[in-house]
Amino acid sequence: MFDVIIAGCGPTGAMLAAELRLHDVRVLVLEKETEPKSFVRIVGLHIRSLELMAMRGLLDRILQHGRRRPAGGFFAAINKPAPRGLDSAHAYLLGIPQPVIERLLEEHAVELGAQVRRGCAVAGVEQDDEGVTVELADGEQLRARYLIGCDGGRSTVRKLLGVGFPGEPSRTETLMGEMEVGVPQEEITAKVTGIHETHRPFWIRPFGEGVYSVVVPAAGVSGRAEPPTLEDFQQQLRTIAGTDFGVHSPRWLSRFGDATRLAERYRVGRVLLAGDAAHIHPPIGGQGLNLGVQDAFNLGWKLAAQIRGWAPETLLDTYHAERHPVAEDVLDNTRAQMELLSTEPGPRAVRRLLAELMDFDEVNRLLIEKITAIGIRYDFGEGPDLLGRRLRDIEVKQGHLYGLLHRGRGLLLDRTERLTVGGWSDRVDHLADPTAVLDVPCVLLRPDGHVAWIGDDQQDLDDHLSRWFGKPAN
């Protein structure tokens, strides 16, 4: 019997498996595909995801395979640079091939002891007070204490649970791909500058190493059941721009719609949902993969605490309470971005107005903090603005803060040198450092890097240690 079975070995499932293994949870990951993805689609890791990778000691490995780009121009593809002084040591976008990030995260999980079985599709789920029975498509039955559905937007686990997935179906479809072009960049720029006013979504942007990202409307090309072809892109480019720019040698081609849906519940008993199984939205802004990975970081330590037996009674329920509103906000901002891509006069006017407003630093900062998830503040009750927010990678006497979070434990950063974690030392580390670059006396960090307490009083600290990390061991 496993502690946790995870359905789906994409970025969310692999990251969750690794987080659970940091706490010696017995994990099996089931992936219905027999082989990893072969198409080379570039995805972007935003600031918060890069910070999380740094917290687990993964960032240096990932950076070797990615390409850094400036952190700007994300919201509805409005070309504005990022505001100055973003509160992060990783204020950039990392473009990385999707098969590579999936491979790296799966390798990380396996290195930590997770088991991965490919060619295994979930066909049935039954749960009782002791655990979950998972039936595979070939009839084999497996048993675990918990099951996590990380099996994508068409999640079998979600459907078997009967969890509602309300939202809007796809209204418009778009072709997206990466390919080489046969004309100079100057010719492309001159041709497409005016097209944005009458055709959206539409762009041809350099993506490094001679490859361009190409996005065109899908109206008028082959049906949804058929994968798009290079000829479809050429046809749409000629129709809209009068030339196909000599596009050739595609790396990958895909079609996406603007369907937007959010699971009504993230937990039903011993079965939980994460990633695209819990939420889908258009890829505008590049938030999807990031949202799922961040789900995994929020859920992993809480589920491990439940299995290890020290979780406070309501800890696992905070996963839905914290992450469901975050997904709601992402869905709303992608809805807004899709409206701003319309060529109708009203949305075009709003887009021009928003572009002017983004010249104000506060507006630009708000929007980029939404997209990159560094503006998230969980509701931990009344307190300073930092409470419930993630803490940046500040300098401490042992180097940098995130280097102390590799094991997925809580951390008390104590500038007074008077506090202690006492009976919670098996779950929470303690760093006494009066030189830490921090504007408050002490902070208690959860394993996901969010500030759970601020202060300098031992009794108050003990109360919050109990709230987040259960009863002391002695």
C-alpha positions as CSV (number, residue, x, y, z in Angstrom):
1,M,0.0,0.0,0.0
2,F,1.2,3.5,-0.9
3,D,0.7,6.6,1.1
4,V,-0.2,8.6,-2.0
5,I,-0.9,7.8,-5.6
6,I,-0.7,10.6,-8.1
7,A,-2.5,10.4,-11.4
8,G,-0.4,12.3,-14.0
9,C,3.3,12.8,-14.3
10,G,3.3,16.3,-15.8
11,P,5.0,19.2,-14.0
12,T,2.4,19.4,-11.3
13,G,2.4,15.6,-10.6
14,A,6.2,15.3,-10.6
15,M,6.7,18.3,-8.4
16,L,4.1,17.1,-5.9
17,A,5.8,13.7,-5.8
18,A,9.1,15.3,-5.0
19,E,7.6,17.5,-2.3
20,L,6.0,14.4,-0.7
21,R,9.3,12.4,-0.8
22,L,11.1,15.2,1.1
23,H,9.0,13.9,4.0
24,D,9.5,10.2,3.3
25,V,6.0,9.7,2.0
26,R,5.6,6.5,-0.2
27,V,4.5,7.9,-3.6
28,L,3.5,6.2,-6.8
29,V,3.0,8.3,-9.9
30,L,0.8,6.8,-12.7
31,E,1.1,8.2,-16.2
32,K,-1.2,7.0,-18.9
33,E,1.3,7.9,-21.7
34,T,3.9,5.3,-22.4
35,E,6.6,7.8,-23.4
36,P,7.4,11.4,-22.5
37,K,6.2,14.2,-24.8
38,S,8.3,14.4,-27.9
39,F,7.2,17.8,-29.3
40,V,9.4,20.7,-28.3
41,R,7.1,23.4,-27.0
42,I,8.7,26.3,-25.1
43,V,7.0,27.2,-21.8
44,G,7.9,30.0,-19.5
45,L,8.7,29.8,-15.8
46,H,7.6,33.0,-14.1
47,I,9.2,34.7,-11.1
48,R,7.4,32.8,-8.3
49,S,8.0,29.4,-9.9
50,L,11.7,30.3,-10.2
51,E,11.8,31.2,-6.6
52,L,10.2,27.8,-5.6
53,M,12.8,26.0,-7.7
54,A,15.5,27.9,-5.8
55,M,13.9,26.9,-2.5
56,R,14.4,23.2,-3.4
57,G,17.9,23.6,-4.9
58,L,16.6,22.9,-8.4
59,L,17.1,26.3,-10.1
60,D,20.8,25.9,-11.1
61,R,20.0,22.7,-12.9
62,I,17.0,24.2,-14.7
63,L,18.8,27.4,-15.7
64,Q,21.3,25.3,-17.7
65,H,18.4,24.3,-20.1
66,G,16.5,27.6,-20.3
67,R,16.8,31.0,-21.8
68,R,16.2,34.1,-19.8
69,R,14.0,36.9,-21.1
70,P,13.0,40.2,-19.6
71,A,10.0,40.2,-17.2
72,G,7.6,42.4,-19.2
73,G,5.0,42.4,-21.9
74,F,3.0,39.5,-20.4
75,F,-0.4,41.1,-19.8
76,A,-2.5,40.7,-23.0
77,A,0.8,41.0,-24.9
78,I,0.9,44.8,-24.3
79,N,4.5,45.7,-24.9
80,K,5.5,47.4,-21.7
81,P,8.8,46.7,-19.8
82,A,8.7,45.4,-16.3
83,P,8.6,48.0,-13.5
84,R,11.9,48.8,-11.8
85,G,12.8,47.1,-8.6
86,L,10.7,44.0,-8.7
87,D,10.9,42.3,-5.2
88,S,12.8,39.2,-6.3
89,A,16.3,37.9,-7.0
90,H,14.8,36.1,-10.1
91,A,13.0,38.9,-11.8
92,Y,13.0,37.4,-15.3
93,L,11.1,34.8,-17.4
94,L,12.8,31.5,-18.2
95,G,11.9,30.0,-21.5
96,I,12.5,26.2,-21.4
97,P,11.3,23.3,-23.6
98,Q,8.3,21.6,-22.0
99,P,9.8,18.1,-22.4
100,V,12.9,19.3,-20.6
101,I,11.2,20.8,-17.6
102,E,9.0,17.7,-17.3
103,R,12.0,15.4,-17.5
104,L,14.0,17.4,-14.9
105,L,11.1,17.5,-12.4
106,E,10.4,13.7,-12.9
107,E,14.1,13.0,-12.4
108,H,14.1,15.1,-9.2
109,A,11.1,13.1,-7.9
110,V,12.7,9.7,-8.8
111,E,16.0,10.7,-7.2
112,L,14.1,11.4,-4.0
113,G,12.5,7.9,-4.2
114,A,9.2,8.3,-6.0
115,Q,8.1,5.5,-8.2
116,V,6.8,6.3,-11.7
117,R,4.8,3.8,-13.8
118,R,4.0,4.7,-17.4
119,G,1.2,3.3,-19.6
120,C,-1.1,3.2,-16.6
121,A,-4.5,4.9,-17.0
122,V,-6.9,5.4,-14.0
123,A,-10.3,3.8,-14.8
124,G,-12.0,3.7,-11.4
125,V,-11.8,5.2,-7.9
126,E,-13.4,4.1,-4.7
127,Q,-12.6,5.5,-1.2
128,D,-13.4,4.6,2.3
129,D,-12.4,5.8,5.8
130,E,-9.0,4.1,5.5
131,G,-7.9,4.9,2.0
132,V,-8.5,4.9,-1.8
133,T,-8.7,2.0,-4.2
134,V,-7.6,2.9,-7.7
135,E,-8.5,0.6,-10.6
136,L,-6.4,0.8,-13.7
137,A,-7.6,0.4,-17.3
138,D,-6.2,-3.2,-17.4
139,G,-8.1,-4.1,-14.3
140,E,-5.3,-4.0,-11.8
141,Q,-6.2,-2.5,-8.4
142,L,-3.9,-0.4,-6.3
143,R,-4.4,0.9,-2.8
144,A,-3.3,4.2,-1.2
145,R,-4.2,6.4,1.7
146,Y,-4.7,9.4,-0.7
147,L,-5.1,9.9,-4.4
148,I,-4.2,13.2,-6.2
149,G,-5.6,13.9,-9.6
150,C,-2.9,15.8,-11.7
151,D,-4.2,14.3,-14.9
152,G,-5.0,17.4,-16.9
153,G,-8.0,19.4,-18.1
154,R,-9.9,16.3,-19.1
155,S,-9.1,14.7,-15.7
156,T,-10.5,11.2,-15.3
157,V,-10.1,11.5,-11.5
158,R,-12.2,14.7,-11.4
159,K,-14.9,13.1,-13.5
160,L,-15.0,9.9,-11.4
161,L,-15.4,12.1,-8.3
162,G,-18.3,13.9,-9.8
163,V,-16.8,17.3,-9.1
164,G,-18.4,20.1,-11.1
165,F,-16.2,22.0,-13.5
166,P,-18.2,25.2,-14.2
167,G,-17.1,27.9,-16.5
168,E,-17.2,28.9,-20.2
169,P,-16.6,26.6,-23.2
170,S,-14.3,27.6,-25.9
171,R,-15.6,30.3,-28.2
172,T,-12.6,31.1,-30.3
173,E,-9.6,29.0,-31.3
174,T,-6.0,30.0,-32.0
175,L,-3.1,28.4,-33.7
176,M,0.3,28.6,-31.9
177,G,3.6,27.2,-32.9
178,E,7.4,27.7,-33.1
179,M,9.1,27.6,-36.4
180,E,11.9,29.2,-38.5
181,V,11.2,32.1,-41.0
182,G,12.7,32.9,-44.4
183,V,12.9,36.7,-44.2
184,P,14.8,39.2,-42.1
185,Q,13.4,40.4,-38.8
186,E,13.2,43.9,-40.1
187,E,10.8,42.8,-42.8
188,I,8.6,41.0,-40.3
189,T,8.5,44.0,-38.0
190,A,7.6,46.4,-40.8
191,K,4.8,44.1,-42.0
192,V,3.1,43.2,-38.7
193,T,3.3,46.6,-36.9
194,G,-0.1,47.7,-38.0
195,I,-1.8,44.3,-38.1
196,H,-2.4,44.2,-34.3
197,E,-5.0,46.9,-34.6
198,T,-7.2,44.7,-36.8
199,H,-6.2,41.1,-36.1
200,R,-5.7,39.5,-32.6
201,P,-4.4,37.2,-31.5
202,F,-1.6,37.6,-34.1
203,W,2.1,37.8,-33.6
204,I,5.5,36.6,-35.0
205,R,8.1,37.0,-32.3
206,P,11.7,35.9,-32.1
207,F,12.2,33.2,-29.5
208,G,16.0,32.7,-29.8
209,E,18.3,30.6,-31.9
210,G,16.5,31.6,-35.2
211,V,13.1,30.3,-34.0
212,Y,10.0,32.4,-33.9
213,S,6.8,32.1,-31.9
214,V,3.8,32.4,-34.3
215,V,0.2,32.9,-33.2
216,V,-2.7,33.3,-35.7
217,P,-6.5,32.9,-35.5
218,A,-7.7,29.4,-36.3
219,A,-10.9,30.4,-38.1
220,G,-11.1,28.9,-41.6
221,V,-8.5,26.1,-41.2
222,S,-8.9,22.4,-40.5
223,G,-11.3,21.2,-37.9
224,R,-10.7,20.8,-34.2
225,A,-10.3,17.0,-34.5
226,E,-7.3,17.5,-36.8
227,P,-3.9,18.7,-35.5
228,P,-2.8,21.9,-37.2
229,T,-0.3,21.7,-40.0
230,L,2.4,24.1,-41.3
231,E,0.2,24.7,-44.3
232,D,-2.6,26.0,-41.9
233,F,-0.1,28.6,-40.5
234,Q,1.0,29.6,-44.0
235,Q,-2.6,30.0,-45.2
236,Q,-3.5,32.2,-42.2
237,L,-0.4,34.3,-42.5
238,R,-1.0,34.9,-46.2
239,T,-4.7,35.8,-45.5
240,I,-3.8,38.3,-42.7
241,A,-0.4,39.7,-43.7
242,G,-0.3,39.0,-47.4
243,T,2.8,36.8,-47.0
244,D,3.7,33.6,-45.1
245,F,7.2,35.1,-44.3
246,G,8.7,31.8,-45.6
247,V,7.9,29.9,-42.4
248,H,9.4,26.4,-42.3
249,S,10.9,23.7,-40.0
250,P,8.3,23.8,-37.2
251,R,9.3,22.6,-33.8
252,W,5.8,22.1,-32.6
253,L,2.3,23.2,-33.7
254,S,-0.8,23.3,-31.6
255,R,-4.4,24.7,-31.3
256,F,-5.9,26.1,-28.2
257,G,-9.3,27.5,-27.3
258,D,-10.4,30.0,-24.6
259,A,-12.3,27.6,-22.4
260,T,-12.1,28.7,-18.8
261,R,-13.2,26.4,-16.0
262,L,-12.6,25.9,-12.3
263,A,-13.3,22.8,-10.2
264,E,-16.0,23.5,-7.5
265,R,-13.9,21.6,-4.9
266,Y,-10.2,20.7,-4.7
267,R,-10.9,17.9,-2.2
268,V,-13.4,15.1,-1.8
269,G,-12.4,13.1,1.2
270,R,-9.1,11.4,0.5
271,V,-9.0,12.5,-3.2
272,L,-7.6,15.9,-4.2
273,L,-7.1,17.8,-7.5
274,A,-4.2,19.9,-8.6
275,G,-3.0,21.6,-11.8
276,D,-5.1,21.5,-14.9
277,A,-7.3,18.9,-13.3
278,A,-8.5,21.7,-11.1
279,H,-8.5,24.7,-13.5
280,I,-8.1,25.5,-17.2
281,H,-7.8,28.8,-19.0
282,P,-6.3,30.2,-22.2
283,P,-2.5,30.3,-22.3
284,I,-2.4,34.1,-22.6
285,G,0.1,35.4,-20.0
286,G,1.7,31.9,-19.7
287,Q,0.3,31.2,-16.2
288,G,-0.9,27.6,-16.6
289,L,2.2,25.5,-15.8
290,N,3.2,27.9,-13.1
291,L,-0.2,27.8,-11.4
292,G,-0.1,24.0,-11.3
293,V,3.5,23.8,-9.9
294,Q,2.5,26.3,-7.2
295,D,-0.5,24.1,-6.3
296,A,2.0,21.3,-5.8
297,F,4.1,23.4,-3.4
298,N,1.1,24.4,-1.4
299,L,-0.3,20.9,-1.1
300,G,2.8,18.8,-0.7
301,W,3.9,19.7,2.8
302,K,0.3,19.7,4.1
303,L,-0.5,16.3,2.8
304,A,2.8,15.0,4.1
305,A,1.9,16.4,7.5
306,Q,-1.4,14.6,7.4
307,I,0.3,11.3,6.6
308,R,3.1,11.8,9.1
309,G,0.4,12.4,11.8
310,W,1.3,15.9,13.0
311,A,-1.0,18.0,10.8
312,P,-3.4,20.3,12.7
313,E,-7.0,19.2,12.1
314,T,-7.8,21.7,9.4
315,L,-4.4,22.0,7.7
316,L,-5.3,19.9,4.6
317,D,-8.5,22.0,4.1
318,T,-6.4,25.1,3.7
319,Y,-5.2,23.8,0.4
320,H,-8.6,24.5,-1.2
321,A,-9.1,27.7,0.9
322,E,-5.8,29.2,-0.3
323,R,-5.4,27.9,-3.9
324,H,-9.0,28.1,-5.1
325,P,-9.1,31.9,-4.9
326,V,-5.7,32.1,-6.6
327,A,-7.0,30.2,-9.5
328,E,-10.2,32.3,-9.6
329,D,-8.0,35.4,-9.9
330,V,-5.9,33.8,-12.7
331,L,-9.1,32.8,-14.6
332,D,-10.4,36.4,-14.3
333,N,-7.2,38.0,-15.5
334,T,-7.0,35.6,-18.5
335,R,-10.6,36.4,-19.3
336,A,-9.7,40.1,-19.3
337,Q,-6.6,39.5,-21.4
338,M,-8.6,37.6,-24.0
339,E,-11.1,40.4,-24.2
340,L,-8.3,42.8,-24.8
341,L,-7.2,40.8,-27.8
342,S,-10.5,41.4,-29.6
343,T,-10.5,43.6,-32.7
344,E,-13.9,45.1,-31.9
345,P,-13.9,48.9,-31.3
346,G,-14.8,48.7,-27.6
347,P,-12.1,46.3,-26.5
348,R,-9.6,48.1,-28.7
349,A,-10.4,51.4,-26.9
350,V,-10.0,49.7,-23.5
351,R,-6.7,48.2,-24.6
352,R,-5.4,51.6,-25.7
353,L,-6.5,53.1,-22.3
354,L,-4.9,50.3,-20.4
355,A,-1.6,50.7,-22.3
356,E,-1.6,54.3,-21.2
357,L,-2.4,53.4,-17.6
358,M,0.5,50.9,-17.6
359,D,2.9,53.8,-17.9
360,F,2.0,54.4,-14.3
361,D,4.4,52.2,-12.2
362,E,1.7,51.2,-9.8
363,V,-0.5,49.8,-12.5
364,N,2.3,48.0,-14.3
365,R,3.5,46.6,-11.1
366,L,0.1,45.3,-10.1
367,L,-0.4,43.5,-13.4
368,I,3.0,41.9,-13.5
369,E,2.7,40.7,-9.9
370,K,-0.6,39.1,-10.8
371,I,0.9,37.3,-13.8
372,T,4.1,36.2,-12.0
373,A,2.3,35.3,-8.7
374,I,4.6,37.3,-6.5
375,G,1.6,39.4,-5.4
376,I,-0.3,36.6,-3.7
377,R,-1.2,37.1,-0.1
378,Y,-3.0,34.3,1.7
379,D,-5.5,35.3,4.4
380,F,-3.8,34.4,7.7
381,G,-5.8,36.9,9.7
382,E,-4.9,40.5,10.7
383,G,-1.3,41.5,10.8
384,P,1.4,43.4,8.9
385,D,1.3,43.4,5.1
386,L,4.1,40.8,4.9
387,L,1.9,38.2,6.8
388,G,0.6,35.6,4.3
389,R,3.0,36.8,1.5
390,R,6.0,35.0,0.3
391,L,9.4,36.2,1.5
392,R,12.0,37.1,-1.1
393,D,15.4,35.4,-1.1
394,I,17.1,37.7,1.5
395,E,20.7,37.5,2.6
396,V,21.4,35.7,5.8
397,K,24.6,34.8,7.6
398,Q,24.6,31.3,6.0
399,G,24.2,32.8,2.5
400,H,20.7,33.1,1.1
401,L,17.4,32.3,2.7
402,Y,16.2,29.9,0.0
403,G,19.2,27.7,0.6
404,L,17.8,26.9,4.0
405,L,14.5,25.6,2.6
406,H,15.8,22.7,0.5
407,R,14.4,20.1,2.8
408,G,10.9,21.4,2.7
409,R,10.6,22.2,6.4
410,G,9.4,25.3,8.2
411,L,11.9,27.9,9.3
412,L,12.0,30.4,12.1
413,L,14.2,33.4,11.2
414,D,15.1,34.9,14.5
415,R,16.7,38.3,14.6
416,T,16.3,38.6,18.4
417,E,18.3,35.4,19.2
418,R,15.9,34.8,22.0
419,L,13.3,32.5,20.5
420,T,13.2,28.7,20.1
421,V,11.2,26.2,18.1
422,G,11.2,23.8,21.0
423,G,9.2,20.6,20.5
424,W,8.7,21.4,16.8
425,S,12.4,21.0,15.9
426,D,11.6,17.8,14.0
427,R,9.5,20.0,11.5
428,V,10.9,23.5,11.8
429,D,14.4,24.8,11.5
430,H,15.7,27.7,13.6
431,L,18.2,30.3,12.3
432,A,19.3,33.0,14.8
433,D,20.7,35.8,12.8
434,P,20.5,39.4,13.9
435,T,22.1,40.5,10.6
436,A,19.3,39.2,8.4
437,V,18.1,41.8,5.9
438,L,14.6,42.0,7.3
439,D,12.4,44.9,8.5
440,V,10.6,42.9,11.3
441,P,12.1,41.1,14.4
442,C,11.3,37.5,13.5
443,V,9.3,35.5,10.9
444,L,8.0,32.0,10.8
445,L,8.1,30.6,7.3
446,R,6.0,27.7,6.1
447,P,7.7,25.1,3.8
448,D,6.3,26.9,0.8
449,G,8.0,30.1,1.8
450,H,5.0,32.1,2.9
451,V,5.2,34.1,6.1
452,A,3.0,32.4,8.8
453,W,3.9,34.7,11.8
454,I,5.7,37.9,12.5
455,G,6.7,39.1,16.0
456,D,9.1,38.6,18.9
457,D,7.0,36.9,21.6
458,Q,7.7,33.2,22.4
459,Q,4.1,32.4,23.6
460,D,2.7,34.0,20.4
461,L,5.2,32.0,18.3
462,D,4.2,28.8,20.1
463,D,0.6,29.4,19.3
464,H,1.4,29.8,15.6
465,L,3.7,26.8,15.5
466,S,0.7,24.8,16.8
467,R,-1.6,26.4,14.2
468,W,0.6,25.4,11.3
469,F,2.8,22.5,12.6
470,G,0.6,20.7,15.1
471,K,1.3,19.6,18.6
472,P,4.9,19.7,19.8
473,A,6.8,16.4,19.9
474,N,7.5,16.7,23.6
